[in-house]
Amino acid sequence: MIQRIDSNARMSQAVVYNGMVYLAGQVDETAKLGDGRSIEAQTAVVLSQIDGLLAKAGTDKSKLLSATIYLTDISTFAQMNAAWQAWVSPEGLPTRATVGVSALAAPEYGVEIVVTAAV
């Protein structure tokens, strides 16, 4: 059985299948262009959203398997990493890649995170 969570006409925010949950890329949708919000603050919002989606799927961050992080400015790596380090579970450290990209779906987004976890 496939469970789709928070779906719309285009996509699902999470899909649960065969003991795994796959999350769509999460961005801080509360960010506004020019609001001056730091990447650390955006990352904290994104990680909170991830917590919520993992809970809806019946799991949590201690069961993370992998994470891919996209930054529009790789020089903000330390800011993103500060929020990540404060959030990630020491018992559930996933594999992780961080990638610098030229743009995300909207110019106000500075970070996007995709995770996979066990249920």
N, C-alpha and C positions, 0 to 999 in steps of 0.2 A: 504494500500500500504506500502511496506517495501522499504526503501531507504538505499542502502549500499554505504559507502564512502571510497575511497582509498582502494579498494579491490585488492588482488593478488590471486594467486592459493591456498593459505592457509587460508586467513582470510580477514576480513574487519577491518579497523581502527575505524570505527564508523558505527552503524546501527541505523536508525531512524524508529520508529514504534509507532503509536498510541499516538503521542504527547510527546514521550520520545526519548532521544538519549543515547545510550549505547556505551561507548568508550572501545576499547581494552586497555590492559595494555600498558602504555607509558613509555619508557625508553629513556635516552639520547644516541641516536645512534651515536652522534659525539664523545662520550667518547672513549678514547684509553687506553688500558691496560697500567698502569704505568704512565699515564700522570699527576698524582698528583692532578687532579681536585677534589675539595671538593664536598661533598654531597650537600651542599647548592647550588653550581654552577650547579651540575647535576639536582637538583630539579628545579631550575629556567628554565633550558632548557626544561625539561619535562612539566612544567606548561605553557610555551610558546607554545609548541606543542598542549597541550590541548586547549588553546585559539583558535588556528588555526582550529582544528577539530570541536570545538563547533561552530565557525563562519560558517564553511562549512555546518553544520547541521541547521543553522538559529537560533542559540541561543548564550548564553554567560555564563560566570561564575556566574552571579547573579542568574541563574536558576539551580544551582547545587542542587542535591538531596542527593547524597551519594558519598563518596570517600573511597577507600581502598588503603593504602600506604604500600608497602613492602620495608623493609630495610635489606640489607645483614649484617649490623652491627648496632644493636639497639642503641649502644652508640652514633651514629650520629643523633639521634632523634632531638636534639636541633638545629643542622645545617639544617636539613630538615625543621623543624618547622619555622625557621627564614625566609626561602624562601616562605614557605606556607603563613605565616602571612602577608608578604609583598604583596602577590598576591591575596589572597582570598577576595571576596567582602563581606563587613559587612552585606549587605542586602541579601546575598545568602549563608549563612553558612550552609553547608551540614552536614548530619551525617557523622562520620568519624571513621575509625579504622586504626591503625598502627600496623603492624605485623613484627616481626623479622623473617627472613628466612635464611637458610644456603647458598642459591645461587639463582641467577636469570639466565636468558637464556645465558648470557655470563659473564665472570668474571669481565669485566670492568664496568658492570652495578651495581651501589650501591643502586639505588632506582627505583621502578616501581610504577606508580600510575594508578588506574582504577577509572573512575567517571561515574556517571549517572546524566543526567540533563533533565529538562523539555524543550520542544521546545517552 
